Amino acid sequence: MRLPSRLARRGLAIGIDIGGTKVAAGVVNSEGVILAEEIRDTPGHDPREVERVIVSLVQALSAEHRVLSVGIGAAGWMDRSGSTVLFSPHLAWRNEPVRTNLEKLLHRRVTLANDADAAAWGEFRFGAGVGQDRLVCITLGTGIGGAIMIDGRLERGNWGVAGEFGHQVIVPQGHRCECGNRGCWEQYASGNALGREARELARANSPVAQEWLRAVGGQTEQITGAVVTALARQGDTASISLLEDVGEWLGLGLANLAAALDPGMFVIGGGLSEAGRLLLDPARSAFNRNLTGRGFRPAAPIELAALGPKAGLIGAADLSRAAAWR
């Protein structure tokens, strides 16, 4: 989707970000400012119930604001037309005509996007990627999400499922991934990978695990990437060391992407990005060491996302506004 020149015209849109535990919605203006927000729990795996929650959110927000359109960002694969969710891991959507269903219920124009695409669009329009026509956005959370901006448009590939960077095999015969393969990048450079490494050390009764165990009351299985990240930011040396390891893997994967895509910038978002320089400094070092043609080519900067956890909501709203003005 390219940015229409008429998008400068004012208009409000609702952006909805569907996660595994919550559905967040907000009214967003043409400058990317959220004017009002509502949050609901994600209602299990029933597609119809998810639709009812979305309708409830739109009704609540549009009662106080005149809304032009609705944009939805959700984890999963969308077809190229943006009308059908081919597969969504959180919501049990399988070849589900989500856009058609919701437009009938809402009587409004609905735009459907992958959550990483929505976040990338938000960063491109209003965040760290402003002014960058060739941008790769990486979302580090439970896994690794990705999106590509080329010449100011989202590149979704031939079938609509481009950007699944987390499933590039980076360690043949490595850790088993939920996708069915072994050695996927997200098994080494995600929040889940960080938590897994810490739990393994705790199960081995390693002395470096004491701070993690203390933080979770001795419950090893409660040690997550978020726990390790929080302790690293407080100065715990073991946590910092694990983040350095994850950063190394992150930088290696980014070097692979640079060889394939040659973007002008990488923008790193998602929950794990809260580690800031503790993650990005080792990632930048590994990126520079592994970059193809290093020393004879420019190296794309690696920057933190500016919009934080709101990027997907803001981007989904803005994508819907762009579609409505086409």
BAKEMAR-88807 format. One record per residue: x, z negated, y negated of N, C-alpha, C in turn; chain. Coordinates in steps of 0.1 Angstrom, whole numbers, always signed. Atoms other than C-alpha are relative to their C-alpha. Layout:
# residues N
(site (X, Z, Y), (X, Z, Y), (X, Z, Y), "A") ...
# end
This chain:
# residues 326
(site (+8, +0, +12), (+0, +0, +0), (+9, +0, -12), "A") (site (-7, -1, +12), (+14, +11, -33), (-7, -8, -11), "A") (site (+6, +7, +10), (+8, -8, -65), (-7, +10, -10), "A") (site (+6, -9, +9), (-19, +10, -85), (+2, -3, -15), "A") (site (-3, +3, +14), (-13, +14, -122), (-12, -8, -6), "A") (site (+11, +7, +6), (-48, +1, -129), (-1, -15, +4), "A") (site (+0, +14, -4), (-39, -33, -112), (+2, -9, -12), "A") (site (-2, +8, +12), (-30, -45, -147), (-13, -5, -5), "A") (site (+13, +5, +5), (-67, -48, -154), (-3, -13, +6), "A") (site (+2, +14, -5), (-79, -83, -151), (-11, +0, +11), "A") (site (+10, +2, -10), (-99, -95, -121), (+4, -11, +9), "A") (site (-3, +11, -9), (-101, -125, -98), (-2, +5, +14), "A") (site (+1, -3, -14), (-96, -123, -61), (+2, -13, +8), "A") (site (-2, +11, -8), (-97, -148, -33), (+10, +3, +11), "A") (site (-10, -2, -11), (-67, -151, -10), (-3, -11, +11), "A") (site (+2, +10, -11), (-71, -168, +24), (+12, +1, +10), "A") (site (-12, +1, -9), (-41, -179, +46), (-5, -8, +12), "A") (site (+5, +6, -13), (-51, -186, +82), (+12, -5, +8), "A") (site (-10, +5, -8), (-27, -209, +100), (-5, -6, +13), "A") (site (+3, +6, -12), (-26, -226, +133), (-8, -13, -1), "A") (site (+7, +13, +2), (-40, -259, +119), (-9, +0, -12), "A") (site (+9, +0, +12), (-56, -251, +85), (-2, +14, -5), "A") (site (+4, -13, +7), (-73, -223, +66), (+0, -4, -15), "A") (site (-1, +3, +15), (-63, -224, +29), (-5, +12, -8), "A") (site (+5, -11, +8), (-81, -203, +3), (+1, -4, -15), "A") (site (-1, +2, +14), (-77, -199, -34), (-4, +12, -8), "A") (site (+3, -10, +9), (-89, -180, -64), (+12, +3, -8), "A") (site (-13, -4, +7), (-60, -160, -79), (-2, +10, -10), "A") (site (+2, -9, +11), (-58, -142, -112), (+11, +11, +1), "A") (site (-9, -12, -1), (-39, -109, -119), (+15, -4, -3), "A") (site (-14, +4, +2), (-8, -129, -129), (+6, -9, +12), "A") (site (-4, +7, -11), (-6, -146, -95), (-2, -15, -1), "A") (site (+3, +14, +2), (-19, -180, -107), (-12, -4, +7), "A") (site (+11, +5, -8), (-41, -200, -84), (-8, -9, -9), "A") (site (+9, +7, +9), (-71, -212, -104), (-8, -11, +7), "A") (site (+7, +9, -8), (-89, -231, -76), (+3, +1, +15), "A") (site (-3, -1, -15), (-83, -240, -39), (-10, -8, +8), "A") (site (+8, +7, -10), (-102, -251, -8), (+8, +1, +13), "A") (site (-7, +0, -13), (-88, -261, +26), (-10, -5, +11), "A") (site (+7, +4, -12), (-105, -263, +60), (+9, -1, +12), "A") (site (-7, -1, -13), (-93, -271, +95), (-2, +13, +7), "A") (site (+2, -12, -8), (-87, -241, +117), (-9, -4, +12), "A") (site (+9, +4, -10), (-116, -242, +141), (+3, +5, +14), "A") (site (-3, -4, -14), (-100, -238, +175), (+2, +15, +1), "A") (site (-3, -14, -3), (-99, -203, +190), (-13, +8, +1), "A") (site (+12, -8, -1), (-135, -191, +186), (+0, +9, -12), "A") (site (+0, -9, +12), (-134, -159, +164), (-12, -1, -9), "A") (site (+12, +1, +8), (-170, -164, +153), (+0, -12, -9), "A") (site (-1, +12, +8), (-163, -199, +141), (+10, +2, -11), "A") (site (-9, -3, +11), (-133, -187, +122), (-6, +8, -11), "A") (site (+7, -7, +10), (-154, -162, +105), (-10, -8, -9), "A") (site (+9, +9, +8), (-179, -189, +95), (+7, -8, -10), "A") (site (-8, +8, +9), (-152, -210, +80), (+5, +9, -12), "A") (site (-3, -9, +10), (-140, -180, +60), (-11, +2, -10), "A") (site (+12, -1, +8), (-175, -174, +47), (-3, -12, -8), "A") (site (+3, +12, +7), (-179, -210, +38), (+10, -2, -12), "A") (site (-10, +1, +10), (-146, -209, +18), (-3, +9, -12), "A") (site (+3, -10, +11), (-155, -178, -1), (-13, -4, -8), "A") (site (+12, +4, +7), (-190, -191, -9), (+3, -12, -10), "A") (site (-4, +12, +9), (-175, -224, -23), (+8, +5, -12), "A") (site (-9, -4, +11), (-149, -206, -44), (-7, +9, -10), "A") (site (+7, -10, +9), (-171, -178, -57), (-12, -6, -8), "A") (site (+11, +7, +7), (-198, -203, -68), (+4, -3, -15), "A") (site (-5, +3, +13), (-176, -211, -98), (+8, +11, -7), "A") (site (-8, -11, +6), (-157, -178, -103), (-6, +13, +4), "A") (site (+5, -13, -3), (-167, -142, -105), (+12, +8, +7), "A") (site (-11, -5, -9), (-146, -127, -76), (-2, +15, +3), "A") (site (+0, -15, -3), (-137, -90, -72), (+1, +3, +15), "A") (site (-3, -4, -14), (-124, -90, -36), (+6, -12, +7), "A") (site (-5, +10, -9), (-112, -111, -7), (+12, +6, +8), "A") (site (-11, -4, -8), (-78, -108, +10), (+3, -11, +10), "A") (site (-3, +10, -11), (-69, -125, +43), (+13, +3, +7), "A") (site (-12, -1, -7), (-35, -131, +58), (+0, -9, +12), "A") (site (+0, +8, -13), (-32, -142, +94), (+11, +5, +9), "A") (site (-10, -3, -9), (-5, -143, +120), (-5, +10, +11), "A") (site (+5, -10, -10), (-8, -113, +144), (+3, +14, -4), "A") (site (-2, -14, +2), (-7, -76, +147), (-13, +6, -5), "A") (site (+12, -7, +5), (-31, -55, +126), (+2, +15, +3), "A") (site (-2, -15, -1), (-38, -18, +132), (+4, +5, -14), "A") (site (-6, -5, +12), (-24, +5, +106), (-11, +1, -11), "A") (site (+11, -1, +11), (-58, +9, +88), (-3, -14, -6), "A") (site (+3, +13, +5), (-59, -29, +83), (-15, -4, +3), "A") (site (+14, +4, -3), (-94, -32, +99), (-1, -8, +13), "A") (site (+1, +7, -13), (-87, -46, +134), (+12, -8, +3), "A") (site (-11, +8, -5), (-66, -75, +146), (+2, +3, +15), "A") (site (-3, -4, -14), (-49, -62, +177), (+3, -12, +9), "A") (site (-4, +12, -7), (-35, -96, +187), (+3, -11, -10), "A") (site (-3, +11, +9), (-34, -130, +170), (+3, -12, +9), "A") (site (-3, +11, -9), (-16, -159, +188), (-8, -13, -3), "A") (site (+7, +13, +3), (-35, -187, +170), (-15, +1, +2), "A") (site (+14, -1, +1), (-70, -173, +169), (-7, +7, +11), "A") (site (+6, -7, -12), (-76, -155, +202), (-7, +13, -5), "A") (site (+5, -13, +4), (-84, -123, +182), (+7, +10, +9), "A") (site (-6, -11, -8), (-79, -94, +206), (-9, +12, -3), "A") (site (+7, -12, +4), (-89, -60, +192), (-13, -3, -7), "A") (site (+12, +6, +7), (-113, -78, +169), (-2, +8, -13), "A") (site (+3, -7, +13), (-129, -57, +140), (-3, -10, -11), "A") (site (+1, +11, +9), (-123, -86, +116), (-5, +5, -14), "A") (site (+4, -4, +14), (-126, -66, +83), (-15, +4, +0), "A") (site (+14, -4, +0), (-159, -50, +93), (-9, -11, +1), "A") (site (+9, +12, -2), (-174, -83, +105), (-1, -7, -13), "A") (site (+0, +8, +12), (-164, -101, +73), (-7, +7, -12), "A") (site (+6, -7, +11), (-175, -74, +49), (-15, +0, +1), "A") (site (+15, +1, -2), (-210, -75, +65), (-5, -14, -4), "A") (site (+4, +14, +3), (-211, -113, +61), (+2, -3, -15), "A") (site (-3, +4, +13), (-196, -115, +26), (-5, +10, -11), "A") (site (+4, -10, +9), (-209, -83, +10), (+10, +3, -11), "A") (site (-11, -3, +10), (-175, -78, -7), (+10, +8, +8), "A") (site (-11, -7, -5), (-145, -57, -2), (+10, -10, +6), "A") (site (-10, +9, -6), (-121, -74, +23), (+12, +7, +4), "A") (site (-13, -6, -4), (-84, -67, +29), (+6, -9, +10), "A") (site (-5, +8, -11), (-68, -78, +61), (+15, +3, +1), "A") (site (-14, -2, -1), (-30, -83, +64), (+7, -10, +9), "A") (site (-8, +9, -7), (-4, -98, +85), (+5, -11, -10), "A") (site (-3, +11, +10), (+6, -132, +70), (+14, +2, -6), "A") (site (-14, -3, +6), (+43, -122, +66), (-1, +11, -10), "A") (site (+2, -11, +10), (+32, -90, +48), (-6, -5, -12), "A") (site (+6, +6, +12), (+10, -110, +25), (+10, -8, -8), "A") (site (-10, +8, +7), (+38, -134, +17), (+11, +9, -7), "A") (site (-10, -9, +6), (+63, -106, +11), (-6, +7, -13), "A") (site (+6, -6, +12), (+38, -89, -13), (-1, -10, -11), "A") (site (+0, +11, +11), (+34, -122, -32), (+13, -2, -6), "A") (site (-13, +2, +6), (+71, -126, -36), (+5, +13, -7), "A") (site (-3, -13, +7), (+75, -89, -46), (-7, +0, -13), "A") (site (+8, -1, +12), (+48, -92, -72), (+3, -11, -10), "A") (site (+0, +11, +9), (+53, -127, -86), (+12, -10, +3), "A") (site (-10, +10, -4), (+83, -145, -69), (+14, +5, -1), "A") (site (-14, -3, +0), (+119, -140, -59), (+3, +15, +0), "A") (site (-2, -14, -2), (+115, -103, -52), (-4, +9, -12), "A") (site (+4, -8, +12), (+103, -92, -87), (+11, +9, -4), "A") (site (-10, -10, +4), (+122, -61, -97), (+7, +6, +12), "A") (site (-6, -6, -12), (+133, -53, -61), (-9, +9, +7), "A") (site (+8, -10, -7), (+119, -21, -47), (+2, +0, +15), "A") (site (-3, +0, -14), (+136, -25, -13), (+3, -15, +4), "A") (site (-1, +14, -2), (+131, -60, +0), (-4, -3, +15), "A") (site (+4, +5, -13), (+130, -78, +34), (-3, -15, -2), "A") (site (+5, +14, +1), (+111, -111, +36), (+0, -6, +14), "A") (site (+0, +7, -13), (+118, -135, +64), (-7, -13, -1), "A") (site (+7, +13, +0), (+95, -164, +72), (+4, -8, +12), "A") (site (-5, +8, -11), (+111, -192, +92), (-9, -12, +2), "A") (site (+8, +11, -3), (+87, -216, +108), (+0, -3, +15), "A") (site (+0, +1, -14), (+76, -220, +144), (+8, +11, +7), "A") (site (-8, -11, -5), (+90, -186, +150), (+6, +7, -13), "A") (site (-5, -7, +11), (+103, -159, +127), (-9, +12, -3), "A") (site (+8, -11, +5), (+80, -136, +107), (+8, +9, -9), "A") (site (-7, -9, +8), (+91, -106, +88), (-8, +11, -7), "A") (site (+7, -11, +7), (+80, -79, +63), (+10, +8, -7), "A") (site (-9, -10, +7), (+96, -48, +47), (-7, +6, -12), "A") (site (+5, -7, +12), (+90, -35, +12), (+10, +11, -2), "A") (site (-8, -11, +3), (+103, +0, +6), (-6, +8, -11), "A") (site (+5, -8, +12), (+99, +18, -28), (-13, -6, -5), "A") (site (+12, +7, +5), (+74, -8, -38), (-13, +0, +8), "A") (site (+12, +0, -9), (+51, -5, -8), (+4, -8, +13), "A") (site (-2, +7, -13), (+47, -25, +24), (+2, +11, +11), "A") (site (-3, -9, -11), (+62, -6, +54), (-5, -7, +13), "A") (site (+6, +7, -12), (+41, -14, +85), (+2, +8, +12), "A") (site (-3, -7, -12), (+54, +12, +109), (-11, +10, +4), "A") (site (+9, -10, -5), (+37, +39, +129), (-13, -6, +5), "A") (site (+12, +6, -6), (+13, +15, +147), (-5, -12, -8), "A") (site (+5, +12, +8), (+10, -12, +120), (+7, -13, +4), "A") (site (-5, +12, -4), (+32, -37, +137), (+15, -2, -3), "A") (site (-14, +2, +4), (+66, -34, +120), (+2, -14, -5), "A") (site (-4, +13, +6), (+85, -65, +109), (+1, -11, +10), "A") (site (-1, +10, -10), (+85, -84, +142), (+15, -3, +3), "A") (site (-15, +2, -2), (+122, -93, +136), (+3, -11, +9), "A") (site (-3, +12, -8), (+120, -126, +154), (+2, +4, +15), "A") (site (-1, -3, -14), (+118, -107, +187), (+11, +11, +2), "A") (site (-12, -7, -4), (+150, -87, +184), (+8, -8, +9), "A") (site (-8, +7, -10), (+171, -97, +214), (+14, -1, -5), "A") (site (-13, +2, +6), (+202, -113, +200), (+10, -6, +10), "A") (site (-9, +6, -10), (+215, -131, +231), (-6, +4, +14), "A") (site (+5, -5, -13), (+209, -111, +263), (+0, -12, +11), "A") (site (+2, +11, -10), (+196, -135, +291), (+1, -14, -6), "A") (site (+0, +13, +7), (+193, -163, +265), (-12, -7, +3), "A") (site (+12, +9, -1), (+165, -188, +259), (-12, +9, +2), "A") (site (+13, -7, -2), (+131, -177, +272), (-8, -1, -12), "A") (site (+9, -1, +12), (+108, -166, +244), (-15, +1, +5), "A") (site (+14, -1, -3), (+70, -169, +244), (-5, +14, +2), "A") (site (+4, -14, -2), (+68, -131, +241), (+3, +5, +13), "A") (site (-3, -5, -13), (+82, -128, +276), (+14, +4, +2), "A") (site (-14, -4, -1), (+117, -117, +268), (+9, -12, -1), "A") (site (-10, +10, +2), (+149, -137, +267), (+9, +3, -11), "A") (site (-10, -2, +11), (+173, -143, +238), (-5, +5, -13), "A") (site (+5, -5, +12), (+150, -134, +210), (+6, -9, -12), "A") (site (-6, +6, +12), (+163, -142, +175), (-7, -14, -4), "A") (site (+8, +12, +4), (+135, -168, +168), (+3, -12, +9), "A") (site (-4, +12, -9), (+148, -189, +198), (+13, -6, -5), "A") (site (-13, +5, +5), (+180, -195, +177), (+0, -3, -15), "A") (site (-1, +2, +14), (+171, -194, +141), (-14, -3, -6), "A") (site (+14, +4, +4), (+136, -210, +137), (-1, -15, -1), "A") (site (+3, +14, +0), (+121, -244, +131), (-1, -5, +15), "A") (site (+1, +4, -14), (+113, -246, +168), (+14, -1, +7), "A") (site (-13, +0, -5), (+149, -238, +177), (+8, -13, -4), "A") (site (-6, +12, +5), (+161, -266, +155), (-5, -12, +7), "A") (site (+5, +11, -7), (+138, -291, +170), (+4, -1, +15), "A") (site (-4, +0, -15), (+146, -280, +206), (+14, -5, +2), "A") (site (-14, +4, -1), (+183, -285, +200), (+2, -15, -2), "A") (site (-1, +15, +3), (+178, -320, +186), (-6, -8, +12), "A") (site (+6, +7, -11), (+155, -330, +215), (+9, +0, +12), "A") (site (-9, -1, -12), (+180, -318, +241), (+11, -11, -2), "A") (site (-10, +11, +3), (+206, -341, +224), (-5, -14, +2), "A") (site (+6, +13, -2), (+182, -370, +224), (-2, -3, +15), "A") (site (+2, +2, -14), (+174, -365, +261), (+13, -3, +7), "A") (site (-13, +3, -6), (+211, -366, +269), (+6, -13, -5), "A") (site (-5, +13, +5), (+214, -399, +251), (+12, +1, -9), "A") (site (-11, -3, +9), (+238, -384, +226), (+0, -10, -11), "A") (site (-1, +9, +12), (+250, -409, +199), (-4, +6, -13), "A") (site (+4, -6, +12), (+243, -383, +173), (-15, +1, -2), "A") (site (+14, -1, +0), (+206, -384, +181), (-7, -13, -5), "A") (site (+6, +13, +3), (+200, -420, +169), (-9, +1, -12), "A") (site (+8, -1, +12), (+187, -411, +135), (-13, +7, +2), "A") (site (+12, -8, -3), (+162, -386, +149), (-9, -9, +8), "A") (site (+9, +9, -8), (+149, -412, +175), (-5, -11, -9), "A") (site (+5, +10, +9), (+147, -438, +148), (-12, +5, -9), "A") (site (+10, -6, +9), (+126, -415, +126), (-13, +2, +7), "A") (site (+12, -3, -7), (+101, -408, +154), (-4, -12, +9), "A") (site (+3, +11, -8), (+99, -443, +169), (+4, +1, +14), "A") (site (-5, -1, -13), (+119, -434, +199), (-7, +10, +9), "A") (site (+7, -10, -8), (+95, -407, +210), (+7, +14, -1), "A") (site (-8, -12, +1), (+118, -378, +218), (-8, +12, -3), "A") (site (+8, -12, +2), (+91, -352, +220), (-6, +2, -14), "A") (site (+5, -1, +14), (+81, -360, +184), (+11, +5, -9), "A") (site (-11, -5, +9), (+115, -347, +171), (-3, +15, -2), "A") (site (+3, -14, +4), (+107, -314, +153), (+11, +5, -10), "A") (site (-8, -5, +11), (+125, -291, +130), (-2, -6, -13), "A") (site (+3, +7, +13), (+108, -307, +101), (+6, -13, -1), "A") (site (-6, +13, +0), (+121, -341, +111), (+15, +2, -3), "A") (site (-15, -2, +1), (+157, -328, +114), (+3, +5, -15), "A") (site (-2, -5, +13), (+154, -309, +81), (-1, -11, -11), "A") (site (+2, +11, +10), (+141, -340, +62), (+12, -9, +1), "A") (site (-11, +9, -1), (+170, -361, +76), (+13, +7, -6), "A") (site (-11, -7, +5), (+195, -334, +67), (+0, -1, -15), "A") (site (+1, +1, +15), (+183, -335, +31), (+3, -14, -5), "A") (site (-4, +13, +3), (+189, -372, +32), (+15, -3, +2), "A") (site (-14, +2, -2), (+225, -367, +42), (+5, -2, +14), "A") (site (-4, +2, -14), (+224, -372, +80), (+9, +11, +5), "A") (site (-10, -10, -4), (+255, -355, +93), (-3, +8, +12), "A") (site (+3, -7, -12), (+242, -346, +127), (-11, +11, -3), "A") (site (+11, -10, +3), (+211, -329, +112), (+6, +11, -8), "A") (site (-7, -11, +8), (+233, -310, +87), (+7, +9, +10), "A") (site (-7, -8, -9), (+254, -298, +116), (-9, +9, +8), "A") (site (+9, -9, -7), (+224, -285, +135), (-5, +11, -9), "A") (site (+4, -10, +9), (+212, -267, +104), (+10, +10, -2), "A") (site (-11, -10, +1), (+246, -251, +101), (-1, +10, +11), "A") (site (+1, -8, -11), (+242, -238, +136), (-11, +11, -1), "A") (site (+11, -8, +2), (+208, -224, +129), (+3, +11, -11), "A") (site (-4, -9, +11), (+221, -209, +96), (+9, +11, +5), "A") (site (-9, -10, -6), (+248, -191, +116), (-8, +11, +7), "A") (site (+9, -10, -7), (+222, -174, +138), (-8, +8, -10), "A") (site (+8, -7, +10), (+201, -166, +108), (+8, +11, -7), "A") (site (-8, -9, +6), (+230, -149, +91), (+4, +12, +8), "A") (site (-3, -10, -10), (+239, -129, +122), (-12, +10, +1), "A") (site (+12, -8, -1), (+203, -116, +125), (-2, +8, -13), "A") (site (+2, -7, +13), (+202, -107, +88), (+10, +12, -1), "A") (site (-10, -10, +0), (+234, -87, +92), (-4, +12, +8), "A") (site (+6, -11, -8), (+217, -67, +120), (-10, +8, -8), "A") (site (+10, -7, +8), (+188, -60, +97), (+5, +8, -11), "A") (site (-7, -7, +10), (+211, -50, +69), (+5, +14, +5), "A") (site (-5, -12, -6), (+227, -24, +92), (-11, +10, +2), "A") (site (+11, -9, -3), (+193, -10, +100), (-8, +4, -12), "A") (site (+9, -2, +11), (+174, -13, +67), (+6, +1, -13), "A") (site (-7, -1, +13), (+199, -17, +39), (-9, -4, -12), "A") (site (+8, +4, +11), (+176, -37, +16), (+8, -5, -12), "A") (site (-7, +5, +12), (+184, -48, -19), (+0, -15, -1), "A") (site (+1, +14, +0), (+175, -84, -12), (-7, -5, +13), "A") (site (+8, +7, -10), (+165, -108, +16), (-6, -12, -7), "A") (site (+6, +12, +5), (+140, -134, +7), (-4, -9, +12), "A") (site (+2, +9, -11), (+138, -164, +30), (-11, -11, -4), "A") (site (+10, +10, +3), (+106, -185, +31), (-4, -7, +13), "A") (site (+5, +7, -11), (+86, -206, +55), (+5, -15, +0), "A") (site (-3, +14, +0), (+89, -243, +64), (+14, -4, +1), "A") (site (-14, +3, -1), (+125, -242, +74), (+8, +2, -12), "A") (site (-7, -3, +12), (+135, -228, +41), (+1, -12, -10), "A") (site (-1, +12, +8), (+129, -263, +26), (+14, -6, +1), "A") (site (-14, +5, -1), (+165, -270, +38), (+9, +5, -11), "A") (site (-8, -5, +12), (+177, -249, +9), (+14, +4, +4), "A") (site (-13, -4, -2), (+214, -245, +7), (+6, -5, +13), "A") (site (-5, +5, -12), (+220, -265, +38), (-2, +10, +11), "A") (site (+2, -11, -9), (+206, -235, +57), (+6, +13, -5), "A") (site (-4, -13, +6), (+214, -206, +33), (+15, +1, -1), "A") (site (-15, -1, +2), (+251, -214, +27), (+6, +5, +13), "A") (site (-6, -5, -12), (+260, -210, +64), (-5, +14, +4), "A") (site (+6, -13, -3), (+236, -181, +67), (+8, +11, -8), "A") (site (-8, -10, +8), (+254, -163, +38), (+14, +3, +5), "A") (site (-14, -1, -5), (+288, -170, +53), (+0, +9, +13), "A") (site (+1, -8, -12), (+277, -156, +87), (-4, +15, -3), "A") (site (+4, -13, +4), (+260, -126, +71), (+12, +8, -5), "A") (site (-11, -7, +5), (+291, -117, +52), (+11, +3, +10), "A") (site (-9, -3, -11), (+313, -120, +83), (-4, +11, +9), "A") (site (+5, -10, -10), (+291, -98, +104), (-6, +13, -6), "A") (site (+6, -12, +6), (+279, -72, +79), (+8, +12, +3), "A") (site (-7, -13, -3), (+287, -37, +90), (+6, +6, -13), "A") (site (-7, -6, +11), (+312, -21, +66), (+3, -10, -11), "A") (site (-3, +10, +10), (+319, -54, +49), (+13, +3, -7), "A") (site (-11, -3, +8), (+343, -50, +21), (+0, +14, -6), "A") (site (+1, -14, +5), (+333, -14, +15), (-14, +4, -4), "A") (site (+14, -2, +3), (+296, -18, +7), (-5, -12, -8), "A") (site (+7, +11, +6), (+274, -40, -15), (-7, -9, +11), "A") (site (+7, +9, -9), (+260, -71, +3), (-12, -5, -7), "A") (site (+12, +4, +6), (+224, -78, -3), (+0, -15, -2), "A") (site (+1, +15, +2), (+218, -113, -18), (-11, -6, +9), "A") (site (+10, +8, -8), (+199, -139, +3), (-5, -11, -8), "A") (site (+6, +10, +10), (+175, -159, -18), (-12, -7, +6), "A") (site (+12, +8, -5), (+149, -186, -12), (-12, +6, -7), "A") (site (+13, -4, +6), (+113, -176, -17), (-4, -9, -11), "A") (site (+4, +7, +12), (+99, -187, -50), (-13, -7, +0), "A") (site (+14, +4, +0), (+62, -192, -42), (-2, -11, +10), "A") (site (+2, +10, -10), (+67, -216, -13), (-11, +3, +9), "A") (site (+11, -2, -10), (+38, -221, +11), (-12, +7, -6), "A") (site (+11, -7, +6), (+14, -204, -14), (+2, +15, +0), "A") (site (-3, -14, +1), (+31, -170, -11), (-11, +9, +8), "A") (site (+9, -8, -8), (+7, -158, +17), (-14, +1, -7), "A") (site (+13, +1, +7), (-24, -169, -2), (+0, +9, -12), "A") (site (-1, -8, +13), (-13, -153, -35), (+1, +15, +4), "A") (site (-2, -14, -3), (-1, -121, -18), (-13, +6, +6), "A") (site (+13, -5, -5), (-34, -117, +2), (-10, +3, -10), "A") (site (+9, -2, +11), (-54, -121, -29), (+3, +13, -8), "A") (site (-5, -11, +8), (-33, -96, -48), (-1, +14, +8), "A") (site (+2, -13, -8), (-34, -70, -19), (-14, +4, -1), "A") (site (+15, -4, +0), (-72, -72, -19), (-4, +6, -14), "A") (site (+2, -5, +13), (-72, -66, -57), (+5, +14, -1), "A") (site (-5, -13, +0), (-50, -36, -53), (-9, +10, +8), "A") (site (+8, -9, -7), (-72, -22, -26), (-14, +3, -7), "A") (site (+13, -1, +6), (-104, -28, -46), (+1, +10, -12), "A") (site (-2, -9, +12), (-89, -8, -76), (+4, +14, +4), "A") (site (-5, -14, -5), (-78, +22, -54), (-11, +10, -2), "A") 
# end
